Amino acid sequence: MIELLVVMAVIGILAALFLPAMVNAKAKASQAVCRSQLRQLGIAFLLHLSEHDDVFPTGAATSVKGAHPEDWIWWQVQPDASGTPMMRDGRGSALTPYLGNFNARYFRCPADKHALRREVAWKNNPSVEQYIYSYSLNAFSERGMASYISKDRSMMFLNTHSSIVNPAHKIMLAEEKGSPDDGPGSAVIDDGRWMPPGFPLTMRHFGKANVTFADGHVETVSRHFADSRHPQHYDPEL
């Protein structure tokens, strides 16, 4: 009995030593996958730009603000022929042809549990739109980066990559805050547009976020990197 207790104590000590390391390793693996996905999305954007006269796709706003064929990601809820609310088929989005095919995981960080919860919420109530992804396209203003088309398509701003000042220093794709408990502030990701500084970056990667810059490279940055004091990291015209 004493020997059994000793063995159990040793196992307990080893578990206490190795469990945090395993959790940390899993978190780092998720961060690496997230960075890889953002890098692939960055390449897809550059390929899209090269075949569309340097013009960015639109930002994939909510249906209320206008869902367009040019949206970089299709996700909005629209009724089908029978009137049943359905999420738009992602295969039709502007970026899908440059990714080989559409797969929801390309647009969702594996560490983003909030996106999965939003997906469950949408399935439970399909008539209410829920953005079920982790990444969003810089839509700082009507001048970019995302192109802007009004809901009635009477107003269009077709923004170009070549108009960006210092693209290697401007965030193109952001990993936005996913829920109210994901750092300070109440604003959370709610569509395919990133609108800084009101919508901050996530803190899910050891207090930081992964982002893709307009030249295609990826970095892990703090949420303060893209706050109101640092518009040079998100305003295309600075």
C-alpha positions in Angstrom: 0.0 0.0 0.0 2.8 2.4 0.9 4.6 1.6 -2.4 1.3 2.3 -4.3 0.9 5.7 -2.5 4.5 6.6 -3.4 3.9 5.7 -7.1 0.7 7.8 -7.1 2.5 10.7 -5.5 5.3 10.6 -8.1 2.7 10.5 -10.9 0.9 13.4 -9.4 4.2 15.4 -9.2 5.1 14.6 -12.8 1.6 15.6 -14.0 1.9 18.9 -12.2 5.2 19.5 -13.8 4.3 18.5 -17.4 0.7 19.6 -17.7 1.5 23.3 -17.9 4.2 22.6 -20.5 1.7 20.5 -22.6 -0.9 23.3 -22.4 1.7 25.9 -23.4 2.9 23.7 -26.3 -0.7 23.3 -27.6 -1.2 27.1 -27.4 2.0 27.7 -29.4 0.9 25.1 -32.0 -2.4 26.9 -32.4 -0.6 30.2 -32.8 1.7 28.7 -35.5 -1.3 27.3 -37.4 -3.0 30.7 -37.2 0.1 32.4 -38.5 0.3 29.9 -41.4 -3.4 30.5 -42.3 -3.0 34.2 -42.3 0.1 33.9 -44.5 -1.9 31.8 -47.0 -4.7 34.4 -46.9 -2.2 37.1 -47.5 -0.9 35.3 -50.6 -4.4 34.8 -51.8 -5.1 38.5 -51.5 -2.0 39.3 -53.5 -3.0 36.9 -56.2 -6.5 38.4 -56.3 -5.0 41.9 -56.6 -2.8 40.8 -59.5 -5.8 39.6 -61.5 -8.2 42.4 -60.6 -6.3 45.5 -61.6 -4.9 46.0 -58.2 -8.4 46.5 -56.7 -9.2 45.1 -53.3 -12.4 43.0 -52.8 -15.1 44.5 -50.5 -15.1 44.0 -46.8 -18.0 41.6 -46.3 -20.3 43.8 -44.1 -23.5 42.5 -42.5 -26.5 42.0 -44.8 -28.1 45.2 -43.4 -25.1 47.2 -44.6 -24.9 45.3 -47.9 -23.6 41.9 -48.9 -21.9 42.0 -52.3 -20.5 39.5 -54.9 -17.2 41.2 -54.4 -16.9 40.4 -50.7 -13.6 38.8 -49.7 -15.5 36.2 -47.6 -19.1 35.1 -47.9 -20.8 34.5 -44.6 -23.9 36.6 -44.4 -27.4 35.1 -43.9 -29.7 35.3 -46.9 -33.0 33.4 -47.5 -33.0 30.6 -50.0 -35.8 30.1 -52.6 -38.1 28.7 -49.9 -37.4 31.7 -47.6 -35.3 29.6 -45.2 -32.4 31.6 -43.8 -29.1 30.2 -45.0 -25.5 31.3 -44.7 -24.0 32.4 -48.1 -21.9 29.7 -49.8 -18.3 30.6 -49.1 -17.2 29.0 -52.4 -18.5 32.1 -54.1 -16.3 34.6 -52.3 -13.7 36.7 -54.0 -10.8 34.9 -52.3 -11.8 31.3 -52.6 -10.4 30.8 -56.2 -6.9 31.6 -54.8 -7.2 29.1 -51.9 -7.9 26.0 -54.0 -11.3 25.6 -52.4 -13.4 26.9 -49.5 -12.8 25.5 -46.0 -14.1 27.3 -42.9 -10.9 26.5 -41.0 -8.9 28.7 -43.4 -10.6 31.7 -41.9 -10.7 30.6 -38.2 -7.9 30.5 -35.7 -7.8 27.0 -34.0 -7.5 28.9 -30.6 -10.6 31.0 -31.3 -13.3 29.2 -29.2 -15.5 32.3 -29.4 -16.0 31.8 -33.2 -17.1 28.2 -32.6 -19.6 29.5 -30.0 -21.0 32.0 -32.5 -21.4 29.2 -35.0 -23.4 27.2 -32.5 -25.5 30.3 -31.7 -26.2 30.8 -35.4 -27.2 27.1 -35.9 -29.6 27.5 -33.0 -31.1 30.6 -34.5 -30.3 30.8 -38.2 -32.2 34.1 -38.8 -29.7 36.0 -36.7 -26.4 36.6 -38.4 -23.2 35.6 -36.6 -19.7 36.1 -37.9 -18.2 32.7 -37.3 -14.6 33.5 -38.3 -11.5 35.0 -36.7 -10.1 37.3 -39.4 -11.2 40.5 -40.9 -10.0 42.8 -43.7 -8.8 46.4 -42.9 -11.8 48.7 -43.6 -10.4 51.7 -41.7 -12.4 54.1 -43.9 -14.2 54.2 -47.3 -10.7 54.8 -48.7 -9.4 51.4 -47.7 -8.1 49.0 -47.6 -11.2 47.1 -48.5 -13.2 48.5 -51.4 -16.4 50.1 -50.4 -19.8 49.7 -52.2 -23.0 51.0 -50.7 -25.9 48.7 -50.2 -27.7 50.1 -53.3 -24.4 50.1 -55.2 -24.9 53.8 -56.0 -21.6 54.7 -54.4 -18.3 52.8 -55.0 -14.7 53.3 -53.8 -12.5 50.8 -55.5 -9.4 50.9 -53.4 -6.1 49.8 -54.8 -3.0 48.2 -53.2 -0.7 50.6 -55.0 -2.3 53.5 -53.1 -1.2 52.2 -49.7 1.6 54.1 -48.1 4.3 51.7 -46.7 2.4 48.5 -47.2 4.9 46.5 -45.2 3.9 48.5 -42.1 0.1 48.4 -42.7 -2.1 45.7 -41.3 -4.3 44.2 -44.0 -5.9 41.2 -42.2 -6.5 41.5 -38.4 -7.2 38.8 -35.8 -9.9 40.8 -34.0 -11.1 40.6 -30.4 -13.5 37.6 -30.2 -15.5 38.3 -27.0 -15.9 40.8 -24.2 -13.5 38.8 -22.0 -10.8 38.8 -24.7 -9.1 42.0 -23.4 -10.4 45.5 -22.5 -13.4 47.1 -24.2 -16.8 45.8 -25.4 -16.4 45.8 -29.2 -15.9 42.4 -30.7 -15.6 41.1 -34.3 -19.1 41.1 -35.9 -18.4 41.0 -39.7 -15.6 40.7 -42.3 -14.5 44.3 -41.8 -11.8 45.4 -39.4 -12.5 49.0 -38.4 -9.7 50.3 -36.1 -9.2 51.7 -33.6 -12.7 51.0 -32.2 -12.4 47.3 -32.8 -9.2 46.1 -31.1 -7.0 43.1 -31.8 -7.4 39.9 -29.9 -5.2 38.8 -27.0 -5.6 35.1 -27.4 -2.0 34.3 -28.3 -0.2 34.9 -25.0 -1.7 38.4 -24.9 -1.0 39.1 -28.6 -2.6 38.8 -32.0 -1.5 37.5 -35.4 -1.9 40.0 -38.3 -1.1 40.0 -42.0 0.5 43.1 -43.5 -0.3 44.5 -46.9 2.9 43.1 -48.4 1.9 39.6 -47.3 4.1 39.0 -44.3 2.7 38.0 -40.9 3.7 39.2 -37.5 2.4 38.6 -33.9 1.7 42.0 -32.3 0.2 43.4 -29.1 -3.3 45.0 -29.2 -1.6 48.4 -28.5 0.2 48.1 -31.9 -3.1 49.1 -33.6 -4.7 51.4 -31.0 -5.6 55.1 -31.5 -2.0 56.1 -30.8 -0.7 54.1 -33.8 -2.7 54.9 -36.9 0.4 54.5 -39.0 -0.2 50.7 -38.6 -3.7 50.7 -40.1 -4.4 54.0 -42.0 -3.5 53.2 -45.6 -2.9 56.9 -46.3 -0.3 57.5 -43.6 
